[in-house]
């Protein structure tokens, strides 16, 4: 597996699936059940999307940011603080593995 | 208290705040949902500090035991806010000392969470197993915890920790084996016309000893494993009534989800001024649970909002700056 990018391991566990880039809440309609939500950050308005996602990867945020806290409660893998580079490296539909233990995203 | 003792207590407080607010990544952000508190301080913090002083006197006189997270919320905001609204340093030192005294009275464990726990009660160490607890309920409890955390943030913004108290971990025995208890409490769940069928929720959840919890001041905590895999049992109380039925827990969890959607939708359309006024109102809400109600200085805030010199754009802060901001003596 090719290592793509690393950030802060915010919620442990691993998950493989398809990437879905969501840049705004409106774009969230595109997210399918079990896809990997890739976004800048989330706030309480994004709750339904966090429930739907198989894993979450965000460009900003720390261990106590919204996506990190919620994903930990839901036992869902999450990596935060990946920087804007995550949008250059990941594309919609790309098959990746989110390793929430290491904080790394791998291309499958 | 002697100066040396006071200085040592401040050092411990600063370390605890830096760990909770900066090392966690919280203050490294230039965006805080839905508005950075730094933006609001110049418009009201001088008045708030006077109001808090009066409230503390009342609390001390009546010997009221407060929830520690409410006290931490006041401490962190007066430390930051006083530096951005030119409040006298001596006054801040005096207030922080009194708040730390109140904090010591409100805790059973280490006040600064230096042992990674946040213990405020002495629980029964023998836990009676819930008959109805199943894998299905375990999933729903996790969702409920997520919904509560989220709704608390939607409702009280950056002041969320003033309206919840998550405490533990407490050592307990579960089915003859050592285990851990975490208690999550959420207060004042109805604000300004929200109509949830409950105003207070408490969950008491048992985890095995293999998961490690790390509590911070300002009522946040981390853990190192998949929390659901280590959950052994849970009891849910809505307005102090224990709910054991799965469908009922699910119904209440959905109600929180719906309330969260409605509230986030309202926030989405607020202007900057409305957000500042909303945050000031929430600050005063933290004062008005006990004793006489103190009026929100709405007129003054509105007048000050017209002054562009008071605009304080949110900014990324480095660790050293944050340490200075948290130091009442600097």
Contacts between the chains, C-beta under 8 A, distances in Angstrom:
chain1	res1	chain2	res2	distance
A	8	B	25	7.2
A	12	B	224	7.1
A	12	B	225	6.2
A	12	B	226	5.9
A	13	B	226	5.4
A	41	B	31	7.6
A	43	B	33	4.5
A	43	B	34	7.4
A	43	B	264	7.4
A	44	B	33	7.0
A	44	B	150	4.8
A	44	B	151	7.3
A	44	B	153	5.3
A	44	B	154	4.1
A	44	B	260	5.9
A	44	B	263	7.7
A	44	B	264	5.1
A	45	B	154	7.9
A	45	B	261	7.6
A	45	B	264	3.6
A	45	B	265	7.4
A	45	B	267	7.6
A	45	B	268	6.6
A	47	B	146	7.7
A	47	B	147	7.4
A	47	B	150	5.2
A	47	B	257	6.6
A	47	B	260	5.8
A	47	B	261	7.6
A	47	B	264	8.0
A	48	B	257	7.7
A	48	B	261	7.8
A	50	B	146	7.7
A	51	B	143	7.5
A	60	B	29	6.8
A	60	B	31	7.9
A	61	B	25	6.5
A	61	B	29	7.2
A	62	B	24	5.6
A	62	B	25	1.2
A	62	B	26	6.3
A	62	B	28	6.1
A	62	B	29	7.3
A	63	B	24	5.0
A	63	B	25	5.5
A	63	B	222	6.1
A	64	B	24	4.1
A	64	B	25	6.1
A	64	B	26	5.1
A	64	B	216	8.0
A	64	B	220	5.0
A	64	B	222	7.9
A	65	B	25	6.2
A	65	B	26	7.5
A	65	B	29	7.3
A	66	B	33	6.8
A	66	B	150	7.6
A	66	B	153	7.0
A	69	B	149	5.8
A	69	B	220	7.6
A	70	B	146	5.0
A	70	B	149	6.6
A	70	B	150	6.1
A	72	B	222	7.4
A	72	B	223	6.8
A	72	B	227	6.5
A	73	B	142	6.0
A	73	B	145	4.6
A	73	B	146	4.1
A	73	B	149	6.2
A	73	B	227	6.9
A	74	B	142	5.7
A	74	B	143	7.1
A	74	B	146	5.2
A	75	B	142	6.4
A	75	B	226	4.3
A	75	B	227	5.6
A	75	B	228	4.1
A	75	B	229	7.1
A	80	B	25	7.7
A	81	B	25	7.0
